[in-house]
Amino acid sequence: MTAIKAFLIAGTHSGCGKTSVSLGMMASLARRGLHVQPFKCGPDFIDPGHHALACARGGQPVASHNLDGWMLASETNGEIFNRYAAGCDVAVVEGVMGLFDGISGIGEEGSTAQLARALGLPVILVVDARSMARSAVAMVSGYARFDPAVPLAGVVFNRVGSESHAELLREAMTLLPDVPVLGCLPRDETLAVPSRHLGLVAAGDDPDGPDRYQRLADWVESGLDMDALLAGLPAVEAVPPFEPIPELGTVTIGVARDAAFCFYYEENLRLLRQAGARLVEFSPIEDEHLPPGIQGLYLGGGYPELYAFELGQNTRLRREIREFCEAGHPVYAECGGFMYLMNDLATGRGRYAMSGVFPLRAEMDECRRALGYREVSTGAATLLGPAGVTARGHEFHYSFIREGLDHPSLSAVYAMRGRKGALDTPEGFVMGNTLGSYVHLHFGSCPSMAAAFVRACGGGSGGMSGKGADFGRALGREPGGTG
């Protein structure tokens, strides 16, 4: 059992500045020499990448871990938090959307507040105070009283226009003495991490990243006494969960990891290792060959649309991946990784050849095509387990399948539910021993999936039929052919 300092940074709404405040606080604490362990509420992949660099120790990123009240059971969230918070000096959890926003309009499921209560963490509320003074008190009062089980440890006013504006806010908040003003942060739009279609620019694609985190730390310290904030927080007990002895890493799985493929839940990778996998990273952009000796592939999401030209130019690796699939090796692909396994991908700059595993053609749209939580149940055995396995995840993409859904060799094995019930969108596409989907599954919602995938890669049960030669012939070519 370890006593640490821990707190959760929530916002009144998306866009109030909680990510900037979170990154600034994390970087400020890290440069004090503290071991800062970051976490992110919700299914987001991008913010955790920035967390990892803002909290870097000795130049090495500190992985941020997702916590989610809808995708994961309360016990699982507690285990993830305790596993990584134990041994750190301070754990910082960034919330999602507004404090009380979740999957429904009347319940707390999936909200930041749900996790704050479950983990027993004090909440710091970030308020966009632009063009407000006394009215801000009414807003904070509403958040403080809406759910007494989620008490506010304090408020941080963001986008404060001047020192006189800050004085007005502090004076007004004397009307609400139970909620201390922790700080007033000046308006500075140059500090914000730039955005693009899926949200913030990924950490690896922000050339100003390292400098930006330090400037955010300076900004936070200009309006917040971080030492006093830490001293005023109660200690939290972090109890590491019992960890079964992991299987020996006798199964080698290649994991696509570069600027085009960077969306992975850290817990998914941990569960694969726990089940006995040795994970070897490679770059579909840079590497001409798959890692030697791999027995399976995991292709996560990311931004293949931004690197479609580079991916298309790497013909040797695309051919190796197609041949790997045709040979019947287990391959699991999500969203961007799934798009990479299609025949081609059309963007605003042209149409680019992909790996040609699935007889599908993807195209980018200017409008968002899907966003939301998903629950999937398998209607047939897959490399993630037997028929009837259920898991939860998230879907967010601007691409769509233009052609190929009626191909006779293609089957969709997922039954999918969203916030409002069953969805009739075909999902969970199978070709041979390859499974592809737009849905990012969190293996923490069904840990047996990770174990089943590792078994399938090792040649055990859990795979699918239609391997090898039948796979290639279904697409009108012999195994190993270029198609």
JOWO-V120564 format. One line per field, one symbol per residue. psi: psi as a letter, one per 20 degrees, with the letter a starting at -180 (. if undefined). burial: I if it has 16 or more other C-alpha atoms within 10 Angstrom, else O. Layout:
psi->???
burial->???
//
This chain:
psi->ppprpqrporrhrpjijhgggghggghghhiijqopoqqppajphgghhgghhhjqpkipqopqppppighqqghgggggghghhpirgpppppapbrgjpbiriiripjrhhghgghilpqpppppojpkqehhhggghgghhigniimqpirqppqlphrhhggggggghiiimiioqohropqpniihqpqrahjbqpqgijohjfghghhhhgggghhjpnhghgghiqqqppoopqpoqpqqqmippppopoahhnjnpphhghghgghijqopoqroighpiqqpqjqirqooaaclhhikhggghhmhghggggghgghijqpppppdhhghhirgrppaiiapppbikgplqpqpqqhqphqprqqpqppirprijarqipprqbqpoqirrogqiijphipqpippqqahjbqpjpprmppockppqqipoqoihimhhgghggggghjjariarrkrchhgghhjkqqpiri.
burial->OIIIIIIIIIIIIOOIIIIIIIIIIIIIIIIOOIIIIIIIIIIIIIIIIIIIIIIIIOOOOIIIIIIIIIIIOIOIIIIIIIIIIIIIIIIIIIIIIIIIIIIOOOOIIIIIIIIIOOIIIIIIIIIIIIOOIOOIIOOIIOIIOOOOOIIIIIIIIIIIIOOOIIOOIIOIIOOOOOIIIIIIIIIOOOOOIOOOOIOIIIIOOOOOIOOIIIIIIIIIIOIIOIOOOOOOOOIIIIIIIOOOOOOOIOIIIIIIIIIIIIIIIIIIIIIIIIIIIIIIIIIIIOOIIIIOOIIIIIIIIIIIIOIIIOIIOIOOIIIIIIIIIIIIIIIIIIIIIIIIIIIIIIIOOOIIIIIIIIIIIIIIOOOOOOOOIIIIIIIOIIIIIIOOIIIIIIIIIIIIOOOOIOOOIIIIIIIIIIOOOOOOOOIIIIIIIIIIIIIIIIIIIIIIIIIIIIIIIIOOIIIIIIIIIIIIOIIOOIIIOOO
//
